[in-house]
Amino acid sequence: MSTRFRDYDPSTPITAEWLNSVDDLLLASKAGTTAQRPTLASVPPVFVGREWFDLTLELPIWCLQVTPSIVWVNAAGVQV
């Protein structure tokens, strides 16, 4: 038997926190210039695997690492 989302009480703190984080991800900008790329101070913060369409490069890029510095790569794995 599978558990479904409707089985959860959205008023519980853990669920409300999770819903807020999902909401942040869905509302987060997914495109912008190189200068506008997400950082650790962004809401939501940048995370490994996050996709960003860089309007300066006119390419989709992905976050490869966040520490010790943020590294973005293109589809070929080349740092951009």
C-alpha positions as CSV (number, residue, x, y, z in Angstrom):
1,M,0.0,0.0,0.0
2,S,1.5,3.4,-1.0
3,T,1.3,6.5,1.0
4,R,-0.2,9.5,-0.7
5,F,0.3,13.2,-0.2
6,R,-3.4,13.6,0.9
7,D,-2.7,11.3,3.9
8,Y,-0.4,14.0,5.5
9,D,-1.6,16.8,7.7
10,P,-0.2,20.0,6.2
11,S,-0.4,21.8,9.5
12,T,2.5,19.7,11.0
13,P,5.7,21.7,11.1
14,I,7.8,19.2,9.1
15,T,5.3,19.0,6.3
16,A,4.8,22.8,6.3
17,E,8.6,23.3,6.1
18,W,8.8,20.8,3.2
19,L,5.9,22.5,1.3
20,N,7.6,25.9,1.8
21,S,10.9,24.6,0.4
22,V,9.1,23.1,-2.6
23,D,7.3,26.3,-3.2
24,D,10.6,28.2,-3.1
25,L,12.0,25.9,-5.7
26,L,9.0,26.2,-8.0
27,L,8.9,30.0,-7.8
28,A,12.7,30.4,-8.1
29,S,14.0,32.0,-11.3
30,K,15.4,29.5,-13.7
31,A,17.0,31.9,-16.1
32,G,19.1,35.0,-16.1
33,T,22.4,36.5,-17.0
34,T,25.7,35.2,-15.9
35,A,25.8,37.9,-13.2
36,Q,22.3,36.7,-11.9
37,R,23.3,33.1,-11.4
38,P,22.0,31.7,-8.0
39,T,24.4,31.8,-5.1
40,L,24.4,30.3,-1.6
41,A,22.6,33.5,-0.5
42,S,19.8,33.0,-3.0
43,V,16.3,31.8,-2.1
44,P,16.4,28.9,-2.6
45,P,20.2,28.6,-2.4
46,V,22.1,27.0,-5.3
47,F,22.4,23.3,-5.0
48,V,24.4,20.6,-6.9
49,G,22.4,19.7,-10.0
50,R,20.4,22.9,-10.2
51,E,19.8,23.9,-13.8
52,W,20.1,27.5,-14.9
53,F,19.6,29.0,-18.4
54,D,22.3,31.5,-18.8
55,L,21.0,34.3,-21.0
56,T,24.5,35.7,-21.5
57,L,25.9,32.4,-22.8
58,E,22.5,31.4,-24.3
59,L,23.0,27.9,-22.9
60,P,21.6,25.7,-20.1
61,I,24.1,25.1,-17.4
62,W,24.2,23.0,-14.2
63,C,25.8,23.4,-10.8
64,L,28.5,20.9,-10.4
65,Q,29.7,21.9,-6.9
66,V,28.9,24.5,-4.2
67,T,32.0,24.2,-1.9
68,P,34.6,25.5,-1.7
69,S,33.3,27.6,-4.6
70,I,30.3,27.3,-6.9
71,V,31.2,25.6,-10.2
72,W,28.8,25.8,-13.2
73,V,29.2,23.5,-16.2
74,N,27.6,23.2,-19.6
75,A,26.1,20.0,-21.1
76,A,29.6,18.9,-22.2
77,G,30.9,19.2,-18.6
78,V,33.0,22.2,-19.4
79,Q,33.2,24.8,-16.6
80,V,31.5,28.1,-17.6
